[in-house]
Amino acid sequence: MAQKITVAMGDGIGPEVMEATLAVFRAARVPLEYELVPMGRRVAEAGEPSGITTDARASVERTGILFKGPMETPKGGGYKSVNVTARKLWGTFANKRVYRKLRGVPLPIEIRGDLHLTMVRENIEDTYGAVEHMQTHDVAQCRRFITRPGSEQVHRYTFEMAARKGARRVTCAHKANIMKMTDGLFLQAFYDVAKDYPHLRADDVIVDALAMRLVLDPTEFDVIVLPNLQGDILTDLAAGLVGGLAYAPSANIGDGICIFEAVHGTAPDIVGRNLANPTALLLSGTMMLRHLGLERHAAAIESALERTLDKMHTRPDLGQPFPVFQTSRFVELMQEALAETPAIEGEPSKPLVPLRQDPKMLVTPTPERNHLLGVDVFLESGLAPRAVAELLAPLEDDGLKLTMISNRGTQVWPTGSAHTDCVNHYRARFESTRPVEQRALIALLGRVADVFPLCSSEWLREIGGMRGYSLAQGQG
């Protein structure tokens, strides 16, 4: 019996590229059955803000595979991205993208030699937690979450995938020189996991330097793993090197459920005009076939794709006008190429979707030394830093001393510069030289609240003998 997968056609050109891809699968005699489910903009506008129906969710959790066309998030109205919701809902913690030169596709810059670059983007955490608040009428805040278990999860997948690929080098991209706690944790977890793979070379690169080096010579790299936001940007940059998002396949990998999709948009301006390019979705489909054990079917489709793109002579990109590229002509050429391919026997084994009653908890052991040493109080005030300090100093108690005030991350008291422009959002740091109880910090917050409007607060922790909080710019 053929393996069942869940298919969502998508929005805009989604149905066109999905129908073309499934037609190619039929021509290649791929042994799959499809459960078609509604998902995307129309579902959201019909009253399900997530864009995912209950039946669609049940289908994905039953088959373990979602193959989806590009989807649009309705503008306004508080709608969340359907694409991001799906990835986070089903715990697909690693976004894998593969880049290679395709015959017949002109490149914007010359790439010397073969390109076999794989990039893995952490897919759940970072600023994509989308936890945002207006702290004052002038100041918005977005919280950034990087966790040790989440980082280890994506790094271990990356090293395992690199070993299967036959890679020699795995590179971690980061901004730990600036974001020492968050990116620092991501980088530390990378090297911790790397110890289990001594046959692979592990190194790291600052993300802005990586952007330059990818443009200069992407063949320098083999496998790259990045945090979520940085990965979002750099994976699109890499797509530009091989011809654009029309040639950028994508797989979202989880422990039980995986999502395969094209990462380009819905291109509403060319809907119904026979101009949509199915290449990215088709290549995402071949990644799915390999995941299901259909290696030979995937290889046959990719070989036919190279011959098809070569025959079309010109770059078949999403923005090319008729008649340079026709979706129907693309499918015809793919079918002709696959008709010359011998029949492939064999069926995939069914992927195992673990039965769960509750989410899996990703928790590491708590270090022996885990103390509270103070609190950062974020408060609203239009006063100058010196005046804020004068009002806060009398509130010291229980060994908690006012040690620093910062504005937008830069220290403005007890030392600072009159040339540091300030907004109406301060961080006042109260610290103790010995561990304090949580109730003492809560009592301090109450005293500060009697003087200033509070925006938020963060405990200052010592974890495993190390300071668990950053210093302000300019703080010694």
C-alpha positions in Angstrom: 0.0 0.0 0.0 1.3 3.4 -1.0 2.3 5.9 1.7 -0.2 8.6 2.4 0.9 12.2 2.9 -1.1 15.4 3.6 -1.2 18.0 0.8 -2.3 21.6 1.1 -2.5 23.4 -2.3 -1.7 26.9 -0.9 -2.7 30.4 -2.0 -2.1 32.4 -5.1 0.0 30.4 -7.5 0.1 27.6 -4.9 -2.5 25.4 -6.6 -0.8 25.8 -10.0 2.7 24.8 -8.8 1.3 22.0 -6.6 -0.8 20.5 -9.5 2.2 20.7 -11.8 4.4 19.0 -9.1 1.9 16.2 -8.5 1.6 15.7 -12.3 5.4 15.2 -12.4 5.1 12.7 -9.5 2.5 10.7 -11.4 4.8 10.7 -14.5 7.6 9.4 -12.3 5.2 6.8 -10.8 5.9 7.9 -7.3 4.1 5.5 -4.9 2.3 8.1 -2.8 -1.4 8.8 -2.0 -2.6 12.3 -1.1 -5.0 13.6 1.5 -5.9 17.1 0.3 -6.7 19.5 3.1 -7.8 23.2 3.2 -5.1 25.5 4.7 -4.1 29.1 4.3 -5.7 32.5 3.7 -9.3 31.3 3.0 -9.3 29.2 6.1 -8.1 32.2 8.2 -10.7 34.6 6.6 -13.4 32.0 7.3 -12.9 32.3 11.0 -9.9 30.1 11.9 -7.1 32.6 12.6 -4.4 30.0 12.4 -5.3 29.2 8.8 -5.3 25.5 9.8 -8.6 23.5 10.1 -9.1 20.8 12.7 -9.4 18.2 10.0 -6.1 19.4 8.4 -4.4 19.2 11.8 -5.6 15.7 12.3 -4.5 14.6 8.8 -0.9 16.0 9.3 -0.6 14.3 12.7 -1.8 11.0 11.2 0.5 11.0 8.1 3.5 12.8 9.6 4.1 14.6 6.3 2.7 18.0 5.1 3.5 18.9 1.5 2.3 22.5 1.0 2.2 25.2 -1.6 3.0 28.8 -0.7 0.5 30.4 1.7 -0.5 34.0 2.3 -1.3 35.5 5.6 -4.2 38.0 5.5 -3.1 41.6 6.2 -4.3 43.2 9.4 -6.8 41.7 11.8 -4.2 40.1 14.1 -3.6 37.1 11.8 -0.5 35.1 12.5 1.6 33.7 9.6 0.2 30.3 8.6 3.7 29.1 7.6 5.3 30.0 10.9 2.3 28.6 12.9 2.6 25.3 11.1 6.3 25.0 11.7 6.0 25.8 15.4 2.7 23.9 16.0 4.3 20.6 14.8 7.7 21.2 16.3 9.7 21.3 13.1 12.8 22.6 14.7 15.2 22.5 11.7 14.6 24.3 8.4 16.9 22.6 5.8 17.7 24.2 2.5 19.9 22.8 -0.2 21.6 25.0 -2.9 23.2 23.8 -6.1 23.7 25.0 -9.6 21.1 23.8 -12.0 21.9 23.4 -15.7 20.0 26.0 -17.8 19.6 28.5 -14.9 21.7 31.7 -15.3 23.4 32.8 -12.1 23.7 36.5 -11.0 27.4 35.9 -10.2 29.9 33.4 -11.4 30.4 30.4 -9.0 33.6 28.6 -9.7 33.4 24.8 -9.2 30.6 22.7 -7.9 28.2 24.0 -5.2 26.7 21.6 -2.7 25.8 23.9 0.1 23.3 23.0 2.8 22.0 25.5 5.3 20.1 24.6 8.5 18.1 27.3 10.3 16.8 26.9 13.8 13.0 27.1 13.3 11.2 27.6 16.6 12.9 30.1 18.8 14.7 33.5 18.5 12.5 36.5 17.9 10.1 34.3 16.0 8.5 33.6 19.4 6.8 36.9 18.5 6.5 37.9 22.1 6.2 41.7 21.8 5.0 44.4 24.1 4.7 48.2 24.0 6.7 49.2 27.1 5.8 52.9 26.8 4.0 54.8 24.1 7.5 55.4 22.5 9.2 52.0 23.1 8.4 48.5 21.7 10.1 45.4 22.9 10.5 42.0 21.3 11.8 39.1 23.5 14.4 36.8 22.0 14.4 33.2 23.3 17.4 31.0 22.7 17.3 27.7 24.7 20.0 25.1 25.4 17.7 22.2 24.6 16.4 23.8 21.4 19.9 24.7 20.3 21.2 21.2 21.0 18.3 19.7 19.1 19.0 21.6 15.9 22.8 21.2 16.1 22.5 17.4 16.6 20.2 17.2 13.6 22.7 19.2 11.6 25.7 17.0 12.5 23.7 13.8 11.8 22.6 15.1 8.5 26.1 16.3 7.6 27.5 12.8 8.4 24.8 11.2 6.2 25.6 13.7 3.4 29.3 12.9 3.5 30.2 16.4 4.5 33.6 17.3 5.9 32.8 20.6 7.6 30.0 22.1 9.7 30.0 25.9 10.4 27.9 27.7 13.0 27.0 31.3 12.1 26.2 33.7 15.0 26.5 37.1 16.5 27.9 36.0 19.8 30.4 38.9 19.8 27.4 41.2 20.5 24.6 39.0 21.9 26.8 37.1 24.3 24.0 35.4 26.3 21.7 34.3 23.5 23.9 33.7 20.5 26.6 32.8 23.0 24.4 29.9 24.2 23.7 28.8 20.6 27.4 28.8 19.9 28.3 27.0 23.1 25.7 24.3 22.4 27.2 23.9 18.9 30.6 23.0 20.2 29.2 20.8 22.9 27.4 18.7 20.3 30.4 18.8 17.9 32.4 16.8 20.5 30.3 13.7 19.5 31.3 14.1 15.8 35.1 14.3 15.9 35.3 13.2 12.2 33.6 16.4 11.1 35.4 19.7 11.2 33.5 22.2 13.3 34.1 26.0 13.2 32.1 29.2 13.4 31.8 32.5 11.7 30.1 35.9 12.6 27.0 36.2 10.5 27.8 39.5 8.8 31.2 38.1 7.7 29.3 35.0 6.4 27.1 37.2 4.2 30.2 38.6 2.5 31.9 35.3 2.1 28.9 33.6 0.6 28.8 36.2 -2.1 32.6 35.9 -2.7 32.8 32.1 -2.7 29.9 30.0 -1.5 31.8 26.8 -2.4 34.0 27.5 0.6 31.2 26.2 2.9 29.6 22.7 3.2 27.0 22.8 5.9 26.0 25.9 7.8 23.7 26.1 10.9 22.2 29.4 12.1 19.8 30.9 14.6 16.3 31.6 13.3 16.3 35.3 12.3 19.8 35.3 10.9 19.0 32.1 9.1 15.9 33.6 7.6 18.0 36.3 6.0 21.0 34.4 5.0 19.1 31.4 3.4 17.4 33.9 1.1 20.7 35.4 0.2 22.0 32.0 -0.7 18.9 31.4 -2.8 19.8 34.5 -4.8 23.2 33.0 -5.6 21.6 30.0 -7.4 19.0 32.0 -9.4 16.4 33.1 -6.8 13.7 31.7 -4.6 12.2 29.8 -7.6 15.1 27.4 -7.1 15.2 27.2 -3.3 13.7 23.9 -1.9 12.9 23.8 1.8 12.3 21.0 4.4 11.1 21.6 8.0 12.2 18.7 10.1 10.7 17.6 13.4 10.9 14.5 15.6 7.6 13.2 14.3 6.2 15.6 11.7 8.0 17.1 8.7 6.9 19.9 6.3 8.1 20.3 2.8 7.4 23.6 1.0 8.6 26.2 -1.5 9.7 29.3 0.3 8.8 31.8 -2.4 5.6 33.9 -2.2 2.1 33.4 -3.6 2.8 35.8 -6.6 -0.8 37.0 -7.0 0.1 39.1 -10.0 0.6 36.0 -12.2 -2.1 33.8 -10.9 -3.9 31.9 -13.7 -1.5 33.2 -16.4 0.4 29.9 -16.9 3.6 31.6 -15.7 4.2 30.0 -12.3 7.5 28.1 -11.9 7.1 24.8 -10.0 10.9 24.2 -9.7 11.2 25.2 -6.0 8.2 23.1 -4.9 9.3 20.2 -7.1 12.8 20.2 -5.5 11.2 20.4 -2.1 9.2 17.4 -3.2 12.4 15.5 -4.0 13.7 16.3 -0.5 10.5 14.7 0.8 10.9 11.6 -1.4 14.4 11.1 0.0 13.0 11.5 3.5 10.5 8.7 2.7 13.2 6.4 1.3 12.4 7.1 -2.4 15.9 8.0 -3.3 15.7 6.7 -6.9 12.5 8.5 -7.7 14.0 11.7 -6.4 17.1 11.2 -8.5 15.1 10.5 -11.6 13.0 13.7 -11.1 16.1 15.9 -10.5 17.8 14.5 -13.6 14.7 15.2 -15.7 14.5 18.7 -14.2 18.0 19.6 -15.3 17.2 18.4 -18.9 13.9 20.3 -18.8 15.5 23.6 -17.6 18.2 23.2 -20.2 15.7 22.8 -23.0 13.8 25.9 -22.0 16.9 27.9 -22.8 16.0 30.9 -20.7 15.7 31.6 -17.0 12.3 30.4 -16.0 11.8 32.7 -13.0 8.6 33.7 -11.3 8.8 37.2 -12.8 9.5 36.4 -16.4 6.7 37.5 -18.8 4.9 35.1 -21.2 5.9 33.3 -23.4 9.4 33.0 -21.9 8.1 30.5 -19.4 4.9 28.4 -19.4 3.9 26.2 -16.5 2.2 23.8 -18.9 5.3 23.6 -21.1 7.4 22.8 -18.1 5.2 19.9 -17.1 5.1 18.6 -20.7 8.9 18.6 -20.9 9.2 16.9 -17.5 6.8 14.2 -18.5 8.7 13.6 -21.8 12.0 13.3 -19.9 10.5 11.0 -17.3 8.9 8.8 -20.0 12.5 7.8 -20.9 13.2 6.7 -17.4 12.9 3.0 -16.6 10.2 2.1 -14.0 11.4 2.2 -10.4 10.2 -0.5 -8.1 9.8 -0.3 -4.3 7.6 1.6 -1.9 8.5 3.8 1.0 8.3 2.7 4.6 5.7 4.5 6.6 7.3 7.3 8.7 6.5 6.7 12.4 4.6 9.6 14.1 5.0 9.2 17.8 1.7 9.1 19.8 1.7 11.9 22.3 -0.7 12.9 25.1 1.3 16.0 26.1 4.1 18.0 24.5 7.7 16.7 25.1 9.5 18.7 27.8 13.0 19.7 26.7 14.7 20.4 30.1 18.3 20.0 31.2 19.4 19.4 34.8 19.5 22.5 37.0 23.1 23.6 38.0 23.8 23.3 41.8 24.6 27.0 42.1 21.5 28.9 40.9 21.0 32.1 42.9 19.2 35.4 42.6 21.5 38.4 43.0 19.1 41.3 42.0 16.7 42.6 39.5 16.6 44.9 36.5 13.6 47.1 36.7 12.3 48.6 33.5 10.4 51.8 34.2 8.9 54.7 32.3 10.1 58.3 32.9 10.7 61.5 31.0 13.2 62.7 33.6 17.0 62.9 33.0 19.1 60.0 34.3 20.4 61.9 37.4 16.9 62.7 38.5 15.8 59.1 38.1 18.7 57.9 40.2 17.9 60.5 42.9 14.3 59.1 43.2 15.5 55.4 43.1 18.3 55.6 45.6 16.1 55.9 48.8 14.4 52.6 47.8 17.5 50.4 48.4 16.9 47.8 51.1 17.7 44.1 52.0 21.2 44.5 50.6 19.9 45.6 47.2 21.9 48.6 45.9 21.2 50.7 42.8 24.3 50.0 40.7 23.4 51.1 37.2 20.8 52.8 35.0 20.8 52.4 31.3 18.7 53.7 28.4 18.4 51.7 25.2 21.2 49.4 26.5 23.7 52.2 27.2 24.7 53.1 30.7 23.7 56.7 31.7 24.3 56.5 35.4 26.4 56.6 37.6 28.6 57.5 34.6 27.6 58.4 31.1 27.7 61.2 28.6 25.5 64.2 28.1 25.6 63.3 24.4 23.7 60.0 24.9 20.1 60.7 23.8 17.5 59.0 26.0 14.0 57.8 25.5 11.3 57.4 28.2 12.3 53.9 29.1 15.0 53.1 31.7 16.6 50.0 33.1 17.5 50.4 36.8 19.7 47.6 38.1 19.6 46.7 41.8 22.2 44.2 42.9 23.3 42.4 46.1 26.6 40.9 47.0 24.9 37.8 48.4 22.0 35.7 47.2 18.5 37.2 47.9 15.0 35.8 48.2 12.5 36.3 45.4 10.1 38.0 47.9 12.8 40.7 48.5 12.9 41.5 44.8 9.1 41.6 44.7 9.0 44.0 47.6 11.5 46.2 45.8 9.3 46.3 42.7 6.5 47.5 44.9 8.6 50.3 46.2 9.6 51.4 42.7 6.0 51.2 41.5 5.1 53.8 44.1 7.4 56.2 42.3 7.5 55.2 38.6 5.2 53.4 36.2 6.7 49.9 35.7 7.2 48.4 32.3 8.7 45.0 33.2 11.4 43.3 35.2 14.1 40.6 34.9 15.7 38.7 37.7 19.5 38.8 37.9 20.7 35.2 38.3 24.0 33.4 39.0 23.8 30.1 37.2 26.5 27.4 37.6 28.8 30.0 39.1 28.5 32.3 36.1 26.7 35.7 35.8 23.5 35.1 33.9 22.9 38.6 32.7 24.7 41.1 30.4 26.4 44.3 31.3 25.2 47.6 29.7 27.2 49.3 27.0 29.8 51.4 28.9 29.4 49.4 32.2 32.6 48.1 33.7 
